[in-house]
Amino acid sequence: MRLALTILACIAVLPVGQALADDDCFAPMADWKPKEAVAALATRNGWTVRRIKIDDGCYEIDGTDAEGQRIEVTVHPSTLDVIEIERKDGTGRRRDEEDRGGD
């Protein structure tokens, strides 16, 4: 009986822990920068914004880079740090691998 309860407890907790692990950008909503600040970040980097949305607790910019290539950029909502840039061809690079280019 004790083993069955332990297994049930583990199963019940697993989805919650997994859901929390999926959040890339945990930040209280009160600390979030406005979408206008995200759009300004995109402009400074030479990106054209098609859409700004929220995904996994992060801002996500869908648009094109300065060369016209489709990109998805993940941005931390309170620091506006670029977490990842994913290019339409499937390549993705973390911010620490990117040329910071005057940020």
N, CA, C and O atoms as CSV, one atom per row, in Angstrom:
chain,resi,resn,atom,element,x,y,z
A,1,MET,N,N,0.826,-1.195,0.000
A,1,MET,CA,C,0.000,0.000,0.000
A,1,MET,C,C,0.869,1.258,0.000
A,1,MET,O,O,0.600,2.208,-0.735
A,2,ARG,N,N,1.905,1.254,0.825
A,2,ARG,CA,C,2.789,2.417,0.902
A,2,ARG,C,C,3.489,2.643,-0.450
A,2,ARG,O,O,3.642,3.782,-0.891
A,3,LEU,N,N,3.909,1.554,-1.098
A,3,LEU,CA,C,4.551,1.657,-2.411
A,3,LEU,C,C,3.594,2.249,-3.440
A,3,LEU,O,O,3.995,3.094,-4.241
A,4,ALA,N,N,2.362,1.825,-3.428
A,4,ALA,CA,C,1.367,2.347,-4.367
A,4,ALA,C,C,1.151,3.847,-4.155
A,4,ALA,O,O,1.047,4.596,-5.126
A,5,LEU,N,N,1.084,4.289,-2.909
A,5,LEU,CA,C,0.909,5.717,-2.623
A,5,LEU,C,C,2.128,6.522,-3.071
A,5,LEU,O,O,1.988,7.635,-3.579
A,6,THR,N,N,3.303,5.968,-2.885
A,6,THR,CA,C,4.527,6.650,-3.315
A,6,THR,C,C,4.546,6.809,-4.829
A,6,THR,O,O,4.893,7.873,-5.340
A,7,ILE,N,N,4.177,5.762,-5.539
A,7,ILE,CA,C,4.134,5.824,-7.003
A,7,ILE,C,C,3.108,6.839,-7.470
A,7,ILE,O,O,3.384,7.617,-8.383
A,8,LEU,N,N,1.932,6.846,-6.863
A,8,LEU,CA,C,0.902,7.816,-7.233
A,8,LEU,C,C,1.355,9.250,-6.965
A,8,LEU,O,O,1.084,10.153,-7.757
A,9,ALA,N,N,2.039,9.449,-5.855
A,9,ALA,CA,C,2.531,10.788,-5.521
A,9,ALA,C,C,3.553,11.256,-6.560
A,9,ALA,O,O,3.536,12.416,-6.974
A,10,CYS,N,N,4.434,10.361,-6.976
A,10,CYS,CA,C,5.434,10.711,-7.993
A,10,CYS,C,C,4.775,11.037,-9.326
A,10,CYS,O,O,5.180,11.984,-10.000
A,11,ILE,N,N,3.793,10.285,-9.701
A,11,ILE,CA,C,3.092,10.527,-10.961
A,11,ILE,C,C,2.345,11.854,-10.908
A,11,ILE,O,O,2.311,12.586,-11.897
A,12,ALA,N,N,1.753,12.164,-9.774
A,12,ALA,CA,C,0.992,13.407,-9.636
A,12,ALA,C,C,1.904,14.625,-9.705
A,12,ALA,O,O,1.500,15.661,-10.234
A,13,VAL,N,N,3.105,14.528,-9.191
A,13,VAL,CA,C,4.027,15.658,-9.153
A,13,VAL,C,C,4.770,15.830,-10.471
A,13,VAL,O,O,5.159,16.952,-10.798
A,14,LEU,N,N,4.979,14.793,-11.220
A,14,LEU,CA,C,5.765,14.837,-12.448
A,14,LEU,C,C,5.295,15.889,-13.447
A,14,LEU,O,O,6.130,16.664,-13.911
A,15,PRO,N,N,4.036,15.969,-13.803
A,15,PRO,CA,C,3.628,16.978,-14.786
A,15,PRO,C,C,3.868,18.406,-14.313
A,15,PRO,O,O,4.204,19.271,-15.122
A,16,VAL,N,N,3.702,18.670,-13.015
A,16,VAL,CA,C,3.924,20.015,-12.495
A,16,VAL,C,C,5.393,20.379,-12.623
A,16,VAL,O,O,5.716,21.472,-13.087
A,17,GLY,N,N,6.277,19.497,-12.226
A,17,GLY,CA,C,7.705,19.750,-12.341
A,17,GLY,C,C,8.132,19.909,-13.776
A,17,GLY,O,O,8.982,20.745,-14.084
A,18,GLN,N,N,7.561,19.128,-14.654
A,18,GLN,CA,C,7.895,19.215,-16.068
A,18,GLN,C,C,7.403,20.535,-16.651
A,18,GLN,O,O,8.099,21.146,-17.463
A,19,ALA,N,N,6.234,20.975,-16.256
A,19,ALA,CA,C,5.702,22.242,-16.749
A,19,ALA,C,C,6.566,23.405,-16.289
A,19,ALA,O,O,6.808,24.333,-17.060
A,20,LEU,N,N,7.037,23.373,-15.046
A,20,LEU,CA,C,7.899,24.436,-14.559
A,20,LEU,C,C,9.232,24.447,-15.281
A,20,LEU,O,O,9.790,25.516,-15.529
A,21,ALA,N,N,9.748,23.287,-15.619
A,21,ALA,CA,C,11.024,23.209,-16.323
A,21,ALA,C,C,10.929,23.771,-17.732
A,21,ALA,O,O,11.944,24.183,-18.294
A,22,ASP,N,N,9.726,23.799,-18.322
A,22,ASP,CA,C,9.549,24.306,-19.668
A,22,ASP,C,C,9.568,25.833,-19.723
A,22,ASP,O,O,9.774,26.403,-20.794
A,23,ASP,N,N,9.357,26.501,-18.596
A,23,ASP,CA,C,9.367,27.953,-18.579
A,23,ASP,C,C,10.797,28.449,-18.663
A,23,ASP,O,O,11.581,28.269,-17.731
A,24,ASP,N,N,11.137,29.074,-19.785
A,24,ASP,CA,C,12.488,29.563,-19.980
A,24,ASP,C,C,12.732,30.873,-19.244
A,24,ASP,O,O,13.863,31.161,-18.853
A,25,CYS,N,N,11.704,31.653,-19.055
A,25,CYS,CA,C,11.864,33.021,-18.545
A,25,CYS,C,C,10.935,33.282,-17.369
A,25,CYS,O,O,9.944,33.995,-17.523
A,26,PHE,N,N,11.219,32.740,-16.234
A,26,PHE,CA,C,10.361,33.003,-15.095
A,26,PHE,C,C,10.661,34.393,-14.563
A,26,PHE,O,O,11.780,34.675,-14.134
A,27,ALA,N,N,9.657,35.261,-14.593
A,27,ALA,CA,C,9.769,36.607,-14.040
A,27,ALA,C,C,8.372,37.071,-13.669
A,27,ALA,O,O,7.425,36.836,-14.419
A,28,PRO,N,N,8.229,37.731,-12.520
A,28,PRO,CA,C,6.909,38.262,-12.148
A,28,PRO,C,C,6.434,39.282,-13.181
A,28,PRO,O,O,7.227,40.073,-13.692
A,29,MET,N,N,5.151,39.260,-13.479
A,29,MET,CA,C,4.582,40.163,-14.490
A,29,MET,C,C,4.875,41.633,-14.165
A,29,MET,O,O,5.012,42.451,-15.074
A,30,ALA,N,N,4.970,41.967,-12.887
A,30,ALA,CA,C,5.246,43.357,-12.499
A,30,ALA,C,C,6.621,43.820,-12.980
A,30,ALA,O,O,6.856,45.021,-13.117
A,31,ASP,N,N,7.528,42.883,-13.236
A,31,ASP,CA,C,8.889,43.216,-13.671
A,31,ASP,C,C,9.057,43.227,-15.188
A,31,ASP,O,O,10.125,43.579,-15.689
A,32,TRP,N,N,8.012,42.846,-15.922
A,32,TRP,CA,C,8.120,42.758,-17.375
A,32,TRP,C,C,8.233,44.146,-18.001
A,32,TRP,O,O,7.591,45.098,-17.560
A,33,LYS,N,N,9.060,44.236,-19.035
A,33,LYS,CA,C,9.142,45.441,-19.851
A,33,LYS,C,C,7.977,45.396,-20.856
A,33,LYS,O,O,7.508,44.314,-21.209
A,34,PRO,N,N,7.515,46.554,-21.310
A,34,PRO,CA,C,6.398,46.565,-22.264
A,34,PRO,C,C,6.832,46.066,-23.645
A,34,PRO,O,O,8.018,46.047,-23.973
A,35,LYS,N,N,5.846,45.664,-24.441
A,35,LYS,CA,C,6.131,45.186,-25.798
A,35,LYS,C,C,6.826,46.258,-26.638
A,35,LYS,O,O,7.592,45.930,-27.544
A,36,GLU,N,N,6.570,47.517,-26.351
A,36,GLU,CA,C,7.218,48.595,-27.089
A,36,GLU,C,C,8.731,48.552,-26.903
A,36,GLU,O,O,9.479,48.869,-27.827
A,37,ALA,N,N,9.186,48.159,-25.708
A,37,ALA,CA,C,10.623,48.032,-25.451
A,37,ALA,C,C,11.210,46.873,-26.243
A,37,ALA,O,O,12.352,46.944,-26.697
A,38,VAL,N,N,10.434,45.806,-26.412
A,38,VAL,CA,C,10.874,44.664,-27.222
A,38,VAL,C,C,10.977,45.087,-28.686
A,38,VAL,O,O,11.928,44.723,-29.378
A,39,ALA,N,N,10.004,45.849,-29.148
A,39,ALA,CA,C,10.032,46.342,-30.531
A,39,ALA,C,C,11.241,47.259,-30.746
A,39,ALA,O,O,11.869,47.216,-31.804
A,40,ALA,N,N,11.566,48.081,-29.755
A,40,ALA,CA,C,12.736,48.961,-29.865
A,40,ALA,C,C,14.026,48.146,-29.917
A,40,ALA,O,O,14.952,48.495,-30.649
A,41,LEU,N,N,14.089,47.063,-29.143
A,41,LEU,CA,C,15.233,46.155,-29.185
A,41,LEU,C,C,15.404,45.585,-30.594
A,41,LEU,O,O,16.516,45.514,-31.116
A,42,ALA,N,N,14.298,45.186,-31.194
A,42,ALA,CA,C,14.336,44.634,-32.550
A,42,ALA,C,C,14.854,45.677,-33.542
A,42,ALA,O,O,15.679,45.367,-34.401
A,43,THR,N,N,14.377,46.890,-33.421
A,43,THR,CA,C,14.813,47.963,-34.319
A,43,THR,C,C,16.312,48.221,-34.175
A,43,THR,O,O,17.011,48.394,-35.173
A,44,ARG,N,N,16.805,48.247,-32.941
A,44,ARG,CA,C,18.247,48.463,-32.702
A,44,ARG,C,C,19.094,47.366,-33.339
A,44,ARG,O,O,20.231,47.612,-33.742
A,45,ASN,N,N,18.546,46.159,-33.430
A,45,ASN,CA,C,19.279,45.033,-34.006
A,45,ASN,C,C,19.048,44.874,-35.507
A,45,ASN,O,O,19.599,43.963,-36.125
A,46,GLY,N,N,18.239,45.753,-36.094
A,46,GLY,CA,C,17.997,45.699,-37.530
A,46,GLY,C,C,16.972,44.658,-37.944
A,46,GLY,O,O,16.933,44.254,-39.106
A,47,TRP,N,N,16.133,44.215,-36.993
A,47,TRP,CA,C,15.123,43.204,-37.294
A,47,TRP,C,C,13.808,43.880,-37.653
A,47,TRP,O,O,13.470,44.929,-37.105
A,48,THR,N,N,13.080,43.284,-38.561
A,48,THR,CA,C,11.732,43.724,-38.886
A,48,THR,C,C,10.769,42.794,-38.153
A,48,THR,O,O,10.845,41.574,-38.296
A,49,VAL,N,N,9.871,43.370,-37.373
A,49,VAL,CA,C,8.956,42.585,-36.545
A,49,VAL,C,C,7.675,42.296,-37.301
A,49,VAL,O,O,7.025,43.199,-37.826
A,50,ARG,N,N,7.324,41.015,-37.348
A,50,ARG,CA,C,6.030,40.603,-37.883
A,50,ARG,C,C,5.042,40.467,-36.740
A,50,ARG,O,O,3.878,40.849,-36.860
A,51,ARG,N,N,5.523,39.912,-35.618
A,51,ARG,CA,C,4.649,39.684,-34.461
A,51,ARG,C,C,5.503,39.518,-33.211
A,51,ARG,O,O,6.590,38.942,-33.265
A,52,ILE,N,N,5.007,40.025,-32.085
A,52,ILE,CA,C,5.606,39.787,-30.774
A,52,ILE,C,C,4.571,39.044,-29.954
A,52,ILE,O,O,3.444,39.510,-29.793
A,53,LYS,N,N,4.959,37.880,-29.435
A,53,LYS,CA,C,4.026,37.105,-28.620
A,53,LYS,C,C,4.743,36.620,-27.363
A,53,LYS,O,O,5.946,36.821,-27.201
A,54,ILE,N,N,3.985,35.982,-26.481
A,54,ILE,CA,C,4.536,35.406,-25.261
A,54,ILE,C,C,4.497,33.896,-25.399
A,54,ILE,O,O,3.458,33.317,-25.716
A,55,ASP,N,N,5.655,33.252,-25.154
A,55,ASP,CA,C,5.759,31.800,-25.252
A,55,ASP,C,C,6.669,31.306,-24.135
A,55,ASP,O,O,7.799,31.775,-24.003
A,56,ASP,N,N,6.184,30.364,-23.332
A,56,ASP,CA,C,6.940,29.809,-22.204
A,56,ASP,C,C,7.463,30.893,-21.269
A,56,ASP,O,O,8.562,30.770,-20.730
A,57,GLY,N,N,6.688,31.944,-21.077
A,57,GLY,CA,C,7.073,33.006,-20.158
A,57,GLY,C,C,8.068,33.989,-20.727
A,57,GLY,O,O,8.535,34.876,-20.012
A,58,CYS,N,N,8.407,33.854,-22.007
A,58,CYS,CA,C,9.347,34.749,-22.681
A,58,CYS,C,C,8.614,35.537,-23.761
A,58,CYS,O,O,7.560,35.125,-24.246
A,59,TYR,N,N,9.193,36.675,-24.124
A,59,TYR,CA,C,8.744,37.317,-25.353
A,59,TYR,C,C,9.356,36.554,-26.519
A,59,TYR,O,O,10.482,36.065,-26.429
A,60,GLU,N,N,8.618,36.458,-27.599
A,60,GLU,CA,C,9.135,35.842,-28.811
A,60,GLU,C,C,8.836,36.771,-29.979
A,60,GLU,O,O,7.685,37.127,-30.231
A,61,ILE,N,N,9.883,37.152,-30.677
A,61,ILE,CA,C,9.750,38.024,-31.839
A,61,ILE,C,C,9.786,37.152,-33.082
A,61,ILE,O,O,10.741,36.405,-33.293
A,62,ASP,N,N,8.755,37.242,-33.902
A,62,ASP,CA,C,8.746,36.607,-35.217
A,62,ASP,C,C,8.987,37.722,-36.225
A,62,ASP,O,O,8.279,38.728,-36.224
A,63,GLY,N,N,9.972,37.545,-37.071
A,63,GLY,CA,C,10.258,38.579,-38.052
A,63,GLY,C,C,11.388,38.194,-38.967
A,63,GLY,O,O,11.622,37.016,-39.239
A,64,THR,N,N,12.093,39.217,-39.444
A,64,THR,CA,C,13.226,38.993,-40.326
A,64,THR,C,C,14.433,39.768,-39.813
A,64,THR,O,O,14.296,40.814,-39.178
A,65,ASP,N,N,15.630,39.230,-40.104
A,65,ASP,CA,C,16.846,39.931,-39.698
A,65,ASP,C,C,17.212,40.966,-40.761
A,65,ASP,O,O,16.465,41.172,-41.718
A,66,ALA,N,N,18.360,41.615,-40.588
A,66,ALA,CA,C,18.774,42.679,-41.501
A,66,ALA,C,C,18.994,42.175,-42.926
A,66,ALA,O,O,18.904,42.948,-43.879
A,67,GLU,N,N,19.283,40.878,-43.074
A,67,GLU,CA,C,19.486,40.296,-44.392
A,67,GLU,C,C,18.189,39.775,-45.010
A,67,GLU,O,O,18.197,39.253,-46.125
A,68,GLY,N,N,17.083,39.915,-44.294
A,68,GLY,CA,C,15.791,39.471,-44.797
A,68,GLY,C,C,15.464,38.013,-44.504
A,68,GLY,O,O,14.478,37.484,-45.017
A,69,GLN,N,N,16.284,37.357,-43.683
A,69,GLN,CA,C,16.037,35.950,-43.346
A,69,GLN,C,C,15.044,35.869,-42.187
A,69,GLN,O,O,15.139,36.638,-41.231
A,70,ARG,N,N,14.089,34.934,-42.271
A,70,ARG,CA,C,13.095,34.746,-41.210
A,70,ARG,C,C,13.783,34.307,-39.930
A,70,ARG,O,O,14.650,33.433,-39.952
A,71,ILE,N,N,13.394,34.915,-38.810
A,71,ILE,CA,C,13.957,34.578,-37.498
A,71,ILE,C,C,12.868,34.528,-36.447
A,71,ILE,O,O,11.808,35.137,-36.591
A,72,GLU,N,N,13.153,33.786,-35.384
A,72,GLU,CA,C,12.376,33.779,-34.142
A,72,GLU,C,C,13.364,34.082,-33.039
A,72,GLU,O,O,14.336,33.349,-32.852
A,73,VAL,N,N,13.127,35.152,-32.311
A,73,VAL,CA,C,14.046,35.577,-31.260
A,73,VAL,C,C,13.333,35.453,-29.921
A,73,VAL,O,O,12.238,35.987,-29.742
A,74,THR,N,N,13.958,34.748,-28.982
A,74,THR,CA,C,13.426,34.608,-27.631
A,74,THR,C,C,14.102,35.642,-26.753
A,74,THR,O,O,15.330,35.717,-26.695
A,75,VAL,N,N,13.279,36.454,-26.057
A,75,VAL,CA,C,13.776,37.568,-25.256
A,75,VAL,C,C,13.242,37.443,-23.831
A,75,VAL,O,O,12.055,37.193,-23.625
A,76,HIS,N,N,14.132,37.618,-22.846
A,76,HIS,CA,C,13.700,37.581,-21.443
A,76,HIS,C,C,12.827,38.805,-21.175
A,76,HIS,O,O,13.217,39.915,-21.538
A,77,PRO,N,N,11.660,38.639,-20.551
A,77,PRO,CA,C,10.699,39.738,-20.424
A,77,PRO,C,C,11.102,40.870,-19.479
A,77,PRO,O,O,10.647,42.000,-19.653
A,78,SER,N,N,11.934,40.593,-18.496
A,78,SER,CA,C,12.284,41.665,-17.564
A,78,SER,C,C,13.652,42.270,-17.835
A,78,SER,O,O,13.881,43.432,-17.498
A,79,THR,N,N,14.564,41.521,-18.431
A,79,THR,CA,C,15.905,42.046,-18.706
A,79,THR,C,C,16.098,42.426,-20.174
A,79,THR,O,O,17.019,43.167,-20.515
A,80,LEU,N,N,15.229,41.915,-21.028
A,80,LEU,CA,C,15.321,42.068,-22.479
A,80,LEU,C,C,16.612,41.471,-23.036
A,80,LEU,O,O,17.079,41.873,-24.101
A,81,ASP,N,N,17.184,40.512,-22.311
A,81,ASP,CA,C,18.318,39.764,-22.831
A,81,ASP,C,C,17.831,38.828,-23.919
A,81,ASP,O,O,16.791,38.186,-23.771
A,82,VAL,N,N,18.578,38.746,-25.014
A,82,VAL,CA,C,18.252,37.807,-26.078
A,82,VAL,C,C,18.731,36.438,-25.637
A,82,VAL,O,O,19.925,36.233,-25.421
A,83,ILE,N,N,17.801,35.496,-25.504
A,83,ILE,CA,C,18.124,34.149,-25.047
A,83,ILE,C,C,18.505,33.261,-26.218
A,83,ILE,O,O,19.457,32.486,-26.132
A,84,GLU,N,N,17.763,33.372,-27.312
A,84,GLU,CA,C,18.031,32.516,-28.468
A,84,GLU,C,C,17.541,33.194,-29.735
A,84,GLU,O,O,16.520,33.881,-29.741
A,85,ILE,N,N,18.288,32.986,-30.799
A,85,ILE,CA,C,17.850,33.409,-32.129
A,85,ILE,C,C,17.772,32.152,-32.974
A,85,ILE,O,O,18.769,31.462,-33.189
A,86,GLU,N,N,16.566,31.867,-33.450
A,86,GLU,CA,C,16.373,30.693,-34.305
A,86,GLU,C,C,16.084,31.172,-35.714
A,86,GLU,O,O,15.140,31.925,-35.951
A,87,ARG,N,N,16.898,30.731,-36.627
A,87,ARG,CA,C,16.712,31.110,-38.015
A,87,ARG,C,C,15.773,30.128,-38.712
A,87,ARG,O,O,15.675,28.965,-38.319
A,88,LYS,N,N,15.091,30.598,-39.737
A,88,LYS,CA,C,14.102,29.780,-40.447
A,88,LYS,C,C,14.712,28.497,-40.996
A,88,LYS,O,O,14.010,27.498,-41.152
A,89,ASP,N,N,16.017,28.512,-41.292
A,89,ASP,CA,C,16.659,27.307,-41.810
A,89,ASP,C,C,16.893,26.265,-40.716
A,89,ASP,O,O,17.446,25.197,-40.978
A,90,GLY,N,N,16.468,26.584,-39.479
A,90,GLY,CA,C,16.542,25.612,-38.402
A,90,GLY,C,C,17.732,25.774,-37.479
A,90,GLY,O,O,17.822,25.075,-36.469
A,91,THR,N,N,18.649,26.675,-37.795
A,91,THR,CA,C,19.789,26.862,-36.910
A,91,THR,C,C,19.374,27.744,-35.756
A,91,THR,O,O,18.601,28.686,-35.925
A,92,GLY,N,N,19.877,27.441,-34.611
A,92,GLY,CA,C,19.592,28.250,-33.441
A,92,GLY,C,C,20.874,28.464,-32.672
A,92,GLY,O,O,21.674,27.543,-32.509
A,93,ARG,N,N,21.068,29.682,-32.201
A,93,ARG,CA,C,22.273,29.960,-31.432
A,93,ARG,C,C,21.884,30.705,-30.170
A,93,ARG,O,O,21.032,31.593,-30.183
A,94,ARG,N,N,22.532,30.318,-29.077
A,94,ARG,CA,C,22.307,31.016,-27.821
A,94,ARG,C,C,22.948,32.395,-27.902
A,94,ARG,O,O,23.852,32.604,-28.711
A,95,ARG,N,N,22.507,33.318,-27.097
A,95,ARG,CA,C,22.999,34.697,-27.119
A,95,ARG,C,C,24.501,34.762,-26.885
A,95,ARG,O,O,25.169,35.599,-27.492
A,96,ASP,N,N,25.059,33.909,-26.025
A,96,ASP,CA,C,26.490,33.974,-25.741
A,96,ASP,C,C,27.329,33.529,-26.930
A,96,ASP,O,O,28.546,33.714,-26.924
A,97,GLU,N,N,26.702,32.942,-27.953
A,97,GLU,CA,C,27.409,32.565,-29.162
A,97,GLU,C,C,27.252,33.627,-30.245
A,97,GLU,O,O,27.934,33.575,-31.268
A,98,GLU,N,N,26.364,34.585,-30.029
A,98,GLU,CA,C,26.085,35.613,-31.019
A,98,GLU,C,C,27.080,36.753,-30.882
A,98,GLU,O,O,27.644,36.978,-29.811
A,99,ASP,N,N,27.287,37.464,-31.973
A,99,ASP,CA,C,28.019,38.724,-31.923
A,99,ASP,C,C,27.091,39.741,-31.271
A,99,ASP,O,O,26.001,39.996,-31.784
A,100,ARG,N,N,27.497,40.318,-30.165
A,100,ARG,CA,C,26.623,41.215,-29.412
A,100,ARG,C,C,26.370,42.514,-30.154
A,100,ARG,O,O,25.368,43.175,-29.884
A,101,GLY,N,N,27.211,42.896,-31.050
A,101,GLY,CA,C,26.958,44.015,-31.958
A,101,GLY,C,C,26.479,45.304,-31.304
A,101,GLY,O,O,25.531,45.921,-31.789
A,102,GLY,N,N,27.115,45.723,-30.215
A,102,GLY,CA,C,26.797,47.019,-29.626
A,102,GLY,C,C,25.694,47.007,-28.598
A,102,GLY,O,O,25.241,48.082,-28.204
A,103,ASP,N,N,25.237,45.871,-28.142
A,103,ASP,CA,C,24.199,45.834,-27.100
A,103,ASP,C,C,24.755,46.280,-25.794
A,103,ASP,O,O,24.035,46.318,-24.796
